[in-house]
Amino acid sequence: MKILFEWARNLKLWMESFADKPNAMYWLFLLSFAESSFFPIPPDILLIAIAVTFPKKALQAAFWCTLGSVLGGIAGYYLGYYFMPTLGMPILEFYGKPEAMEIFASKYDEYGQGMLLLAAFTPIPFKLFTLASGATNYANPEVMQIGVFTITSAIGRAARFFLVAGIIRIWGPPMKPWIDKNFEKLTIAFTLLLIGGFVIYKYLLH
């Protein structure tokens, strides 16, 4: 447990070093873009660090986080559409779901775009759904067209990031001493939440 606390504290200091930089929004945008298409680390940690350090920039950070994530999702969509066998499949195999495309198509018939909305809002690894959406549309043009994909992704991602930023914008400044004191525990809790997202993902795509 002590090792986890030290890791969380080092992560906090590293993220706060980015939050203090003038180009913090640029890095947040890039991290959000990459996470939606191939990168495993979610942008929420940097978003929270920026929002806690500069509460007045919380909503601005949420905007750049949402924009980067949606554009990254579109990139992941076309990555799955055009390059699923060569580039998309290794990513799915890395997460242990090489059959995600076929299962996604059947689940989409059952749940529709609500499944993508759930993935966009929750800690479920979003990149897997962006890849599967594009690959599935390539195989069946009637499933998850790019317009529906983009609108659904924008709604889910904006709801997630603006909710986090809004909470910190309103209650963050008076709670900052408490957050600083308990950051290690909060980071570990967030990590467990991400693991829970993978569990939900495994349940949905089975």
DADA-V615560 format. One record per residue. N is the residue number from 0. SS is DSSP state (A for helix, B for strand, O for the rest). Layout:
n:N ss:SS
n:N ss:SS
This chain:
n:0 ss:O
n:1 ss:A
n:2 ss:A
n:3 ss:A
n:4 ss:A
n:5 ss:A
n:6 ss:A
n:7 ss:A
n:8 ss:A
n:9 ss:A
n:10 ss:A
n:11 ss:A
n:12 ss:A
n:13 ss:A
n:14 ss:A
n:15 ss:A
n:16 ss:A
n:17 ss:A
n:18 ss:A
n:19 ss:O
n:20 ss:O
n:21 ss:O
n:22 ss:O
n:23 ss:A
n:24 ss:A
n:25 ss:A
n:26 ss:A
n:27 ss:A
n:28 ss:A
n:29 ss:A
n:30 ss:A
n:31 ss:A
n:32 ss:A
n:33 ss:A
n:34 ss:A
n:35 ss:A
n:36 ss:A
n:37 ss:O
n:38 ss:O
n:39 ss:O
n:40 ss:O
n:41 ss:O
n:42 ss:O
n:43 ss:A
n:44 ss:A
n:45 ss:A
n:46 ss:A
n:47 ss:A
n:48 ss:A
n:49 ss:A
n:50 ss:A
n:51 ss:A
n:52 ss:A
n:53 ss:O
n:54 ss:A
n:55 ss:A
n:56 ss:A
n:57 ss:A
n:58 ss:A
n:59 ss:A
n:60 ss:A
n:61 ss:A
n:62 ss:A
n:63 ss:A
n:64 ss:A
n:65 ss:A
n:66 ss:A
n:67 ss:A
n:68 ss:A
n:69 ss:A
n:70 ss:A
n:71 ss:A
n:72 ss:A
n:73 ss:A
n:74 ss:A
n:75 ss:A
n:76 ss:A
n:77 ss:A
n:78 ss:A
n:79 ss:A
n:80 ss:A
n:81 ss:A
n:82 ss:A
n:83 ss:A
n:84 ss:A
n:85 ss:A
n:86 ss:A
n:87 ss:A
n:88 ss:A
n:89 ss:A
n:90 ss:A
n:91 ss:A
n:92 ss:A
n:93 ss:A
n:94 ss:O
n:95 ss:O
n:96 ss:O
n:97 ss:O
n:98 ss:O
n:99 ss:A
n:100 ss:A
n:101 ss:A
n:102 ss:A
n:103 ss:A
n:104 ss:A
n:105 ss:A
n:106 ss:A
n:107 ss:A
n:108 ss:A
n:109 ss:A
n:110 ss:A
n:111 ss:O
n:112 ss:O
n:113 ss:A
n:114 ss:A
n:115 ss:A
n:116 ss:A
n:117 ss:A
n:118 ss:A
n:119 ss:A
n:120 ss:A
n:121 ss:O
n:122 ss:O
n:123 ss:O
n:124 ss:O
n:125 ss:A
n:126 ss:A
n:127 ss:A
n:128 ss:A
n:129 ss:A
n:130 ss:A
n:131 ss:A
n:132 ss:A
n:133 ss:A
n:134 ss:A
n:135 ss:A
n:136 ss:A
n:137 ss:A
n:138 ss:A
n:139 ss:O
n:140 ss:O
n:141 ss:O
n:142 ss:O
n:143 ss:O
n:144 ss:O
n:145 ss:A
n:146 ss:A
n:147 ss:A
n:148 ss:A
n:149 ss:A
n:150 ss:A
n:151 ss:A
n:152 ss:A
n:153 ss:A
n:154 ss:A
n:155 ss:A
n:156 ss:A
n:157 ss:A
n:158 ss:A
n:159 ss:A
n:160 ss:A
n:161 ss:A
n:162 ss:A
n:163 ss:A
n:164 ss:A
n:165 ss:A
n:166 ss:A
n:167 ss:A
n:168 ss:A
n:169 ss:A
n:170 ss:A
n:171 ss:A
n:172 ss:A
n:173 ss:A
n:174 ss:A
n:175 ss:A
n:176 ss:A
n:177 ss:A
n:178 ss:A
n:179 ss:A
n:180 ss:A
n:181 ss:O
n:182 ss:A
n:183 ss:A
n:184 ss:A
n:185 ss:A
n:186 ss:A
n:187 ss:A
n:188 ss:A
n:189 ss:A
n:190 ss:A
n:191 ss:A
n:192 ss:A
n:193 ss:A
n:194 ss:A
n:195 ss:A
n:196 ss:A
n:197 ss:A
n:198 ss:A
n:199 ss:A
n:200 ss:A
n:201 ss:A
n:202 ss:A
n:203 ss:A
n:204 ss:O
n:205 ss:O
